[in-house]
């Protein structure tokens, strides 16, 4: 039995390694396409560009989902400035923000937190992606603000989009749950928030969502403060 279990573990690990390698290989031509699009604005069909971006996001979701099972082997907790991460995510979503005429406001985020920058960037990108996907038709806005107490720091990403139905709110972190919005607004895999919460758990962060239908959605990420780390540094 022990030998069979070991063989099964080896086969699973081999499969995960293959998937990661395959994803990295696939991302190379996708990144090249996105770079071409960025360097030659207006020369590519908008619908085709959007589909390429969707493919890129879905492939990235698969990569982080595979890694989330052994995330502790991949992440490195460091003192990271929130402004830098938010800026990188905003830049990544710049075209979508401009195309959808979404007003982005950031305040109070020049704060250092203990996290892994790469993982946090992915988590914030999933939240941005949802805010853009489920925006309101006019005067769409995303507001990001942070606050700090003696024990923790919280960053809130709030949009004034279509919101989440009350019945769906308790299930938004469930695997493959698309909910009412995911069926009527646009097709969704239901994996973005599931993976984001899973990674937050690995990092020791707390991810919560508050929403009111047709009014707003607020996603909050709370980072614990660690004075022991500061003393060692």
ZAGU-18386 format. One line per 5 residues: for each residue x, y, z of C-alpha. Coordinates in steps of 0.02 Angstrom, whole numbers, m for minus. Layout:
<rs>
X/Y/Z | ...
</rs>
This chain:
<rs>
0/0/0 | 142/119/45 | 226/84/m121 | 64/119/m216 | 39/282/m122
217/336/m163 | 193/293/m346 | 32/393/m348 | 119/543/m269 | 259/534/m397
136/528/m541 | 38/677/m473 | 197/778/m449 | 257/734/m624 | 90/790/m695
97/955/m600 | 274/987/m661 | 219/951/m840 | 70/1068/m825 | 180/1208/m757
307/1183/m896 | 169/1179/m1028 | 90/1339/m960 | 257/1430/m965 | 282/1374/m1145
107/1431/m1196 | 125/1600/m1108 | 275/1645/m1219 | 175/1666/m1382 | 29/1744/m1287
147/1872/m1209 | 219/1906/m1382 | 44/1937/m1450 | 2/2054/m1307 | 164/2149/m1335
124/2166/m1521 | m49/2231/m1478 | 25/2357/m1355 | 156/2418/m1480 | 31/2433/m1625
m128/2509/m1551 | m278/2512/m1666 | m210/2381/m1786 | m295/2232/m1703 | m480/2193/m1691
m544/2236/m1517 | m641/2074/m1500 | m487/1972/m1544 | m382/2069/m1418 | m510/2037/m1280
m510/1851/m1318 | m320/1843/m1308 | m325/1930/m1139 | m456/1807/m1078 | m347/1661/m1131
m198/1738/m1041 | m299/1759/m881 | m368/1582/m886 | m195/1508/m914 | m128/1608/m768
m271/1544/m660 | m223/1364/m703 | m41/1398/m657 | m83/1470/m487 | m213/1335/m454
m83/1199/m485 | 43/1288/m376 | m80/1324/m236 | m68/1144/m175 | 115/1171/m133
117/1360/m121 | 237/1360/27 | 374/1299/m91 | 349/1445/m209 | 312/1603/m110
431/1714/m13 | 363/1832/120 | 446/2003/110 | 404/2181/161 | 315/2249/8
244/2420/m33 | 59/2411/m79 | 74/2557/m200 | 200/2462/m304 | 89/2308/m319
m69/2408/m354 | 24/2508/m486 | 80/2349/m574 | m98/2280/m574 | m171/2446/m635
m43/2450/m776 | m86/2272/m825 | m271/2320/m835 | m242/2494/m907 | m318/2457/m1078
m475/2380/m1004 | m496/2525/m882 | m482/2651/m1023 | m590/2553/m1144 | m729/2536/m1016
m709/2717/m956 | m682/2662/m775 | m621/2794/m653 | m484/2724/m539 | m446/2811/m375
m308/2756/m256 | m273/2831/m85 | m180/2789/74 | m91/2638/0 | 88/2697/24
103/2563/159 | 219/2415/179 | 143/2243/213 | 215/2069/236 | 168/1966/84
233/1886/m74 | 227/2019/m212 | 197/1894/m352 | 53/1806/m265 | m26/1969/m209
m18/2040/m385 | m111/1888/m450 | m244/1903/m312 | m272/2088/m347 | m280/2055/m533
m424/1932/m506 | m517/2064/m404 | m485/2198/m537 | m543/2078/m672 | m709/2050/m583
m735/2237/m552 | m710/2272/m737 | m814/2124/m793 | m963/2170/m683 | m956/2359/m700
m1108/2471/m717 | m1150/2542/m887 | m1104/2723/m849 | m997/2818/m723 | m906/2658/m676
m776/2678/m540 | m652/2577/m436 | m586/2647/m273 | m439/2575/m178 | m397/2630/m1
m298/2560/144 | m305/2579/332 | m190/2523/472 | m213/2478/655 | m89/2419/786
m113/2238/732 | m159/2237/548 | m171/2327/381 | m324/2315/268 | m337/2364/85
m512/2382/13 | m554/2374/m173 | m728/2445/m199 | m824/2461/m362 | m995/2534/m400
m1042/2393/m518 | m1192/2278/m527 | m1154/2199/m359 | m1183/2021/m301 | m1356/1952/m260
m1380/1921/m74 | m1413/1735/m104 | m1246/1715/m196 | m1137/1812/m75 | m1100/1667/47
m1043/1557/m97 | m927/1672/m197 | m771/1582/m136 | m834/1409/m181 | m742/1315/m317
m822/1338/m491 | m967/1441/m420 | m1021/1566/m553 | m1181/1631/m475 | m1316/1736/m555
m1195/1866/m626 | m1081/1736/m702 | m1226/1666/m802 | m1309/1825/m866 | m1171/1955/m879
m1030/1853/m954 | m972/1673/m950 | m863/1638/m799 | m762/1490/m735 | m796/1532/m553
m614/1497/m511 | m537/1671/m489 | m600/1709/m314 | m583/1528/m260 | m397/1528/m302
m374/1703/m230 | m447/1651/m61 | m344/1491/m61 | m184/1588/m90 | m231/1717/42
m251/1574/165 | m77/1508/122 | m4/1683/145 | m93/1712/310 | m204/1851/239
m393/1868/262 | m502/1895/108 | m681/1954/130 | m819/2021/16 | m964/2136/52
m1090/2184/m83 | m1261/2255/m118 | m1345/2216/m282 | m1347/2359/m407 | m1245/2468/m289
m1069/2409/m244 | m947/2269/m209 | m804/2287/m85 | m664/2160/m76 | m549/2176/75
m379/2096/104 | m312/2104/282 | m127/2082/320 | m69/2044/496 | 74/2149/564
228/2059/629 | 339/2158/746 | 457/2009/762 | 498/2024/576 | 533/2210/597
653/2178/741 | 747/2044/642 | 760/2158/490
</rs>
